[in-house]
Amino acid sequence: MSHITRVETFLVAPRWLFVRLETDDGVVGWGEASLEGHSDAVRTVIEQFAEYLVGADPDRIEDHWQVLTKSGFYRGGPVFGSAVSGIDQALWDILGKSLGVPVYQLLGGAVRDRIRVYGWVGGDDPSGITDAIEAQLAVGLTAVKMNASGIMSRVGTVAEIDGVLERVAAARAVLGPDRDVAVDFHGRFTLANARRIAPLLEPLRPFFIEEPVVPENSHLIGQLAQTTSLPIATGERLYTRQDFLPVFQAGIAVAQPDLSHAGGISEVRRIAAMAEVFDVQLAPHCPLGPIALAACLQVGFATPNYLIQEQSIGIHYNQGAEVLDYVLDKEPLKFVNGHIELVTGPGLGIDIDEVAVRAADSRGHTWRSPIWRHADGALAEW
């Protein structure tokens, strides 16, 4: 029986936190615990969890998940969830490498040969939509996602609402009828605003509308779901099966758990199974690094109700480093006709450039979420 001998974390540009677990057999597993704007806090939690992990059997993934999520009196939330997620991914990576198989084989085997992916366009305050979409089409993607707006008034003005419609119409004009645009409300809309604009967007037929209200107002999402034909997506700021149950019951169409926040491979696999009961598709949130993307793909290859995968190559947040800068072989994550083909390497299926990661960690990063304000000076949702 092998034992975990070392737990390390690496704060790497542009805004990511990688986790490295090593065993006395020399097997190394990688995970990603990136929590945008709060990775320092997650790093501290992982250091505390390492007190339990060092000396433990890495194969007992579920038992470790139970201990790390439930042995503390205070539990849950994005910081603890992200710490557990990075560790969980690394443990699955170790197990797959130890057995010489991809993680999806350990989850029951592949149910598909490729996973469709989409890219971001337009930035936080969306502009240049046409050129940005054409650039994504040029690298072979067939789907994109864009923010609906920048700062949005609590009750949108005519100009703000028309601006949303104009941007989505511009996207549809470039994409045509055979490619897709998802529209992210990013929690910037009140319920009233979302209910006003959803029917206006229906003729443009977006792939889905995302996070129409902030997650703490998830109890309101059913009021929107019952009044629009547009598929509603949410979940990047929900962290457990218990968090997802109310939005499943409310009628969302697409669940977006983040494998670096929502308990890693172990919990997202369970969220996906629960989603099936409500005829909900999975499209995990992943504007993060290569390890998070690789973990998503492993779940996706083994999950029947997997719709599409977000990825952040070229996203506007990537200042100072790109997704593929930290992998030795970029081939497994290349786009082929808008998809990523079945990954065949063991574990998470990618080889991390440890030299590059350690060098990046020596510089670190201090990425923080921007602070936005309304015209009257009050805090606005970013």
C-alpha positions as CSV (number, residue, x, y, z in Angstrom):
1,M,0.0,0.0,0.0
2,S,1.3,3.4,-1.0
3,H,1.1,6.5,1.1
4,I,0.9,10.3,0.4
5,T,4.2,11.8,1.3
6,R,3.9,15.4,0.1
7,V,1.2,18.0,-0.6
8,E,2.2,21.2,-2.4
9,T,0.4,24.2,-3.8
10,F,1.4,26.6,-6.6
11,L,0.0,30.0,-7.1
12,V,0.5,30.6,-10.8
13,A,-0.5,33.3,-13.3
14,P,-2.9,34.5,-14.3
15,R,-5.2,33.5,-11.4
16,W,-4.8,29.8,-10.7
17,L,-3.9,27.5,-7.8
18,F,-2.4,24.1,-8.6
19,V,-2.2,21.2,-6.2
20,R,0.5,18.5,-6.3
21,L,0.3,15.2,-4.3
22,E,3.2,12.8,-4.3
23,T,3.3,9.2,-3.0
24,D,6.1,7.1,-1.7
25,D,5.9,5.1,-4.9
26,G,6.9,8.2,-6.8
27,V,3.5,8.8,-8.4
28,V,2.5,12.4,-8.7
29,G,-1.1,13.6,-9.0
30,W,-2.1,17.1,-10.0
31,G,-5.3,19.0,-9.2
32,E,-6.6,22.6,-9.6
33,A,-8.1,24.5,-6.6
34,S,-8.3,27.9,-8.3
35,L,-10.8,30.2,-6.6
36,E,-10.8,33.4,-8.6
37,G,-9.7,36.2,-6.3
38,H,-9.3,34.0,-3.2
39,S,-6.7,31.4,-4.0
40,D,-4.5,32.5,-1.1
41,A,-7.3,31.5,1.3
42,V,-7.7,28.1,-0.4
43,R,-4.0,27.5,-0.2
44,T,-4.1,27.9,3.6
45,V,-7.0,25.4,3.9
46,I,-5.0,22.9,1.8
47,E,-2.0,23.3,4.1
48,Q,-4.3,22.4,7.0
49,F,-5.8,19.4,5.1
50,A,-2.2,18.2,4.4
51,E,-1.9,17.4,8.1
52,Y,-4.5,14.7,7.6
53,L,-3.4,13.6,4.1
54,V,0.3,13.0,4.6
55,G,0.7,9.3,5.5
56,A,-2.7,8.4,4.2
57,D,-3.5,5.8,1.4
58,P,-4.2,7.8,-1.8
59,D,-6.5,5.1,-3.1
60,R,-9.2,5.9,-0.5
61,I,-10.6,8.8,-2.5
62,E,-14.2,8.6,-1.3
63,D,-13.1,8.3,2.4
64,H,-10.8,11.3,2.0
65,W,-13.6,13.3,0.4
66,Q,-15.9,12.4,3.3
67,V,-13.3,13.4,5.9
68,L,-12.3,16.6,4.3
69,T,-15.9,17.8,3.7
70,K,-17.6,16.6,6.8
71,S,-15.2,16.1,9.7
72,G,-15.0,19.8,10.4
73,F,-17.8,21.4,12.4
74,Y,-17.7,24.4,9.9
75,R,-18.0,23.2,6.4
76,G,-19.1,24.0,2.8
77,G,-18.7,27.1,0.7
78,P,-16.3,28.0,-2.0
79,V,-13.0,28.1,0.0
80,F,-13.4,24.7,1.6
81,G,-15.0,23.4,-1.6
82,S,-12.1,24.5,-3.8
83,A,-9.5,23.1,-1.4
84,V,-11.3,19.7,-1.5
85,S,-11.7,19.9,-5.3
86,G,-8.0,20.3,-6.0
87,I,-7.1,17.5,-3.7
88,D,-9.8,15.2,-5.1
89,Q,-8.7,15.8,-8.7
90,A,-5.1,15.0,-7.7
91,L,-6.2,11.8,-6.0
92,W,-8.0,10.6,-9.1
93,D,-5.0,11.5,-11.1
94,I,-2.8,9.3,-8.9
95,L,-5.2,6.4,-9.1
96,G,-5.5,6.6,-12.9
97,K,-1.7,6.8,-13.2
98,S,-1.2,3.9,-10.8
99,L,-3.4,1.7,-12.8
100,G,-2.3,3.0,-16.2
101,V,-5.8,4.2,-17.3
102,P,-7.7,7.5,-17.8
103,V,-9.9,8.5,-15.0
104,Y,-13.0,8.1,-17.1
105,Q,-12.3,4.3,-17.2
106,L,-12.6,4.3,-13.5
107,L,-16.0,6.1,-13.7
108,G,-17.4,3.4,-15.9
109,G,-15.8,4.0,-19.3
110,A,-16.3,6.4,-22.1
111,V,-19.9,7.1,-23.4
112,R,-18.7,9.4,-26.2
113,D,-15.7,9.9,-28.4
114,R,-15.3,13.7,-28.2
115,I,-16.6,16.6,-26.2
116,R,-17.9,19.9,-27.8
117,V,-16.2,23.0,-26.4
118,Y,-16.9,26.7,-26.4
119,G,-14.8,29.8,-26.1
120,W,-15.3,33.3,-24.6
121,V,-15.8,36.5,-26.6
122,G,-16.3,40.1,-25.8
123,G,-14.9,40.5,-22.3
124,D,-16.5,41.6,-19.1
125,D,-18.0,44.7,-20.7
126,P,-18.7,43.1,-24.1
127,S,-17.5,44.8,-27.3
128,G,-15.9,43.8,-30.6
129,I,-18.2,40.8,-30.7
130,T,-18.0,40.2,-34.5
131,D,-14.2,40.1,-34.7
132,A,-13.9,38.1,-31.5
133,I,-16.3,35.4,-32.8
134,E,-14.6,35.2,-36.2
135,A,-11.3,34.6,-34.3
136,Q,-12.9,31.7,-32.4
137,L,-14.4,30.2,-35.6
138,A,-10.9,30.4,-37.2
139,V,-9.5,28.0,-34.6
140,G,-12.3,25.6,-35.2
141,L,-14.9,26.3,-32.5
142,T,-18.6,26.1,-33.3
143,A,-19.9,27.7,-30.1
144,V,-19.1,30.8,-28.0
145,K,-20.3,32.5,-24.9
146,M,-20.5,36.2,-24.2
147,N,-21.6,38.5,-21.4
148,A,-25.0,40.0,-22.0
149,S,-23.9,43.4,-20.7
150,G,-21.4,45.2,-18.5
151,I,-22.9,47.0,-15.5
152,M,-26.7,46.6,-15.6
153,S,-29.1,49.0,-13.8
154,R,-31.4,47.4,-11.4
155,V,-34.2,48.2,-13.8
156,G,-32.6,48.4,-17.2
157,T,-32.9,51.4,-19.4
158,V,-34.1,51.1,-22.9
159,A,-30.5,51.7,-24.1
160,E,-29.1,49.0,-21.9
161,I,-31.7,46.5,-23.0
162,D,-31.3,47.4,-26.7
163,G,-27.5,47.0,-26.2
164,V,-28.0,43.4,-25.1
165,L,-30.2,42.6,-28.0
166,E,-27.8,44.3,-30.5
167,R,-24.8,42.4,-29.2
168,V,-26.6,39.0,-29.3
169,A,-28.0,39.8,-32.8
170,A,-24.5,40.6,-34.0
171,A,-23.3,37.3,-32.7
172,R,-26.1,35.4,-34.3
173,A,-25.4,37.1,-37.6
174,V,-21.8,35.8,-37.6
175,L,-22.6,32.4,-36.3
176,G,-25.6,31.6,-38.5
177,P,-28.1,28.9,-37.8
178,D,-25.7,26.0,-37.3
179,R,-23.5,27.4,-34.5
180,D,-24.3,28.6,-31.0
181,V,-24.0,31.6,-28.7
182,A,-24.6,31.3,-25.0
183,V,-25.4,34.5,-23.1
184,D,-24.1,35.0,-19.6
185,F,-26.2,37.4,-17.4
186,H,-23.4,36.9,-14.8
187,G,-25.8,37.6,-11.9
188,R,-25.9,41.2,-13.0
189,F,-29.6,41.2,-13.7
190,T,-32.4,41.5,-11.2
191,L,-35.3,39.1,-11.6
192,A,-37.4,41.9,-13.1
193,N,-34.7,42.7,-15.6
194,A,-34.2,39.1,-16.6
195,R,-38.0,38.6,-17.1
196,R,-38.1,41.7,-19.3
197,I,-35.2,40.7,-21.6
198,A,-35.7,36.9,-21.9
199,P,-38.7,37.1,-24.3
200,L,-36.9,39.7,-26.3
201,L,-33.9,37.3,-26.8
202,E,-36.1,34.3,-27.8
203,P,-36.1,35.1,-31.5
204,L,-32.3,35.0,-31.5
205,R,-32.4,31.6,-29.9
206,P,-29.3,31.6,-27.7
207,F,-27.9,28.2,-26.7
208,F,-28.8,29.1,-23.1
209,I,-28.9,32.1,-20.8
210,E,-26.6,31.8,-17.8
211,E,-26.9,32.9,-14.2
212,P,-29.9,35.2,-14.7
213,V,-30.0,36.0,-11.0
214,V,-27.3,35.8,-8.3
215,P,-27.0,32.4,-6.7
216,E,-28.3,33.6,-3.3
217,N,-31.5,34.3,-5.2
218,S,-31.8,30.9,-6.7
219,H,-35.2,30.5,-5.0
220,L,-36.5,33.0,-7.7
221,I,-35.2,31.2,-10.7
222,G,-38.3,29.2,-11.2
223,Q,-40.3,32.4,-11.8
224,L,-38.1,33.0,-14.9
225,A,-38.0,29.4,-16.0
226,Q,-41.8,29.3,-16.2
227,T,-42.0,32.4,-18.4
228,T,-39.4,31.7,-21.1
229,S,-38.6,29.1,-23.6
230,L,-34.9,29.8,-23.4
231,P,-32.8,27.1,-21.6
232,I,-31.6,28.5,-18.3
233,A,-28.1,27.6,-17.0
234,T,-26.7,28.2,-13.6
235,G,-24.4,26.6,-11.0
236,E,-20.8,28.0,-11.1
237,R,-21.5,29.4,-7.6
238,L,-23.2,26.3,-6.3
239,Y,-21.0,23.8,-4.5
240,T,-22.9,20.7,-3.5
241,R,-25.8,18.4,-4.6
242,Q,-27.9,20.1,-1.9
243,D,-27.2,23.5,-3.5
244,F,-28.3,22.2,-6.9
245,L,-31.5,20.4,-5.9
246,P,-33.6,23.6,-5.6
247,V,-32.6,24.9,-9.1
248,F,-33.2,21.4,-10.6
249,Q,-36.7,21.6,-9.0
250,A,-37.1,25.1,-10.4
251,G,-36.7,24.0,-14.0
252,I,-33.2,24.9,-15.1
253,A,-32.0,23.2,-18.3
254,V,-28.2,23.3,-17.8
255,A,-26.1,22.7,-14.7
256,Q,-22.7,24.4,-14.5
257,P,-20.8,23.0,-11.5
258,D,-17.2,24.0,-11.4
259,L,-14.9,21.0,-10.8
260,S,-12.5,23.3,-8.9
261,H,-15.1,24.6,-6.5
262,A,-17.8,21.9,-6.2
263,G,-16.0,19.0,-4.6
264,G,-13.9,17.9,-7.6
265,I,-14.5,14.9,-9.8
266,S,-16.3,13.0,-6.9
267,E,-19.0,15.5,-6.2
268,V,-19.6,16.7,-9.8
269,R,-20.1,13.1,-10.9
270,R,-22.9,12.9,-8.3
271,I,-24.3,16.2,-9.3
272,A,-24.5,15.0,-12.9
273,A,-26.3,11.8,-11.9
274,M,-28.8,13.8,-9.9
275,A,-29.2,16.2,-12.9
276,E,-30.3,13.3,-15.0
277,V,-33.4,12.8,-12.8
278,F,-34.5,16.3,-13.8
279,D,-33.6,16.0,-17.5
280,V,-30.9,18.6,-17.0
281,Q,-27.7,18.7,-19.0
282,L,-24.2,19.4,-17.7
283,A,-21.9,22.1,-19.0
284,P,-19.3,22.6,-16.3
285,H,-17.9,26.1,-15.6
286,C,-14.2,26.3,-16.4
287,P,-12.6,29.7,-17.2
288,L,-9.6,28.2,-15.5
289,G,-6.3,26.3,-16.1
290,P,-5.4,23.1,-17.9
291,I,-5.8,20.8,-14.9
292,A,-9.4,22.0,-14.2
293,L,-10.1,21.5,-17.9
294,A,-8.6,18.0,-18.0
295,A,-10.7,17.0,-14.9
296,C,-13.8,18.3,-16.6
297,L,-13.1,16.3,-19.7
298,Q,-12.6,13.1,-17.7
299,V,-16.0,13.5,-16.1
300,G,-17.5,14.4,-19.5
301,F,-16.3,11.4,-21.3
302,A,-18.1,9.2,-18.7
303,T,-21.3,11.2,-18.2
304,P,-24.3,10.7,-20.5
305,N,-26.0,14.0,-19.9
306,Y,-22.9,16.2,-20.8
307,L,-23.8,19.0,-23.1
308,I,-20.7,21.1,-23.8
309,Q,-17.5,22.2,-22.0
310,E,-16.3,25.7,-21.3
311,Q,-12.6,26.4,-21.8
312,S,-10.5,29.5,-21.4
313,I,-7.8,29.5,-24.1
314,G,-7.6,33.1,-25.1
315,I,-10.0,34.4,-22.4
316,H,-9.6,38.0,-21.4
317,Y,-8.4,37.1,-17.9
318,N,-5.4,35.3,-19.2
319,Q,-2.8,38.0,-18.7
320,G,0.8,36.7,-18.2
321,A,0.0,33.0,-19.0
322,E,-2.2,30.9,-21.2
323,V,-3.9,27.6,-20.5
324,L,-1.4,25.5,-22.4
325,D,1.7,27.2,-21.0
326,Y,1.8,24.7,-18.2
327,V,1.4,21.4,-20.1
328,L,4.3,19.6,-21.8
329,D,2.2,18.0,-24.6
330,K,-0.5,20.3,-26.0
331,E,-2.0,17.6,-28.3
332,P,-4.6,16.1,-25.9
333,L,-6.3,19.5,-25.5
334,K,-6.3,20.6,-29.1
335,F,-9.6,21.5,-30.9
336,V,-10.8,19.2,-33.7
337,N,-13.9,20.5,-35.4
338,G,-15.1,22.3,-32.3
339,H,-14.4,19.4,-30.0
340,I,-11.7,17.8,-27.9
341,E,-11.2,14.2,-28.8
342,L,-11.1,11.3,-26.3
343,V,-8.1,11.7,-24.1
344,T,-6.2,8.4,-23.8
345,G,-3.4,9.1,-21.3
346,P,-3.5,7.8,-17.7
347,G,-5.0,9.8,-14.9
348,L,-6.2,13.2,-16.0
349,G,-4.5,12.6,-19.3
350,I,-2.2,15.6,-19.4
351,D,1.5,16.0,-18.4
352,I,2.2,19.1,-16.3
353,D,5.3,21.1,-16.9
354,E,6.6,21.1,-13.4
355,V,9.5,23.4,-14.1
356,A,7.2,26.0,-15.5
357,V,4.8,25.7,-12.6
358,R,7.5,26.1,-10.0
359,A,8.9,29.1,-11.8
360,A,5.4,30.7,-12.0
361,D,4.8,30.1,-8.3
362,S,8.0,31.9,-7.5
363,R,6.3,35.0,-9.0
364,G,2.8,34.2,-7.8
365,H,-0.2,36.4,-8.6
366,T,-2.6,38.8,-6.9
367,W,-5.6,38.6,-9.1
368,R,-8.7,40.0,-7.6
369,S,-12.3,40.4,-8.8
370,P,-13.0,44.0,-10.1
371,I,-15.2,46.3,-8.0
372,W,-18.0,47.9,-10.1
373,R,-20.3,50.7,-9.0
374,H,-23.6,52.0,-10.3
375,A,-23.9,55.7,-11.4
376,D,-25.2,56.6,-7.9
377,G,-22.0,55.1,-6.3
378,A,-23.6,51.9,-5.0
379,L,-21.9,48.6,-5.5
380,A,-22.8,46.9,-8.7
381,E,-22.7,43.1,-9.5
382,W,-19.6,42.1,-11.5
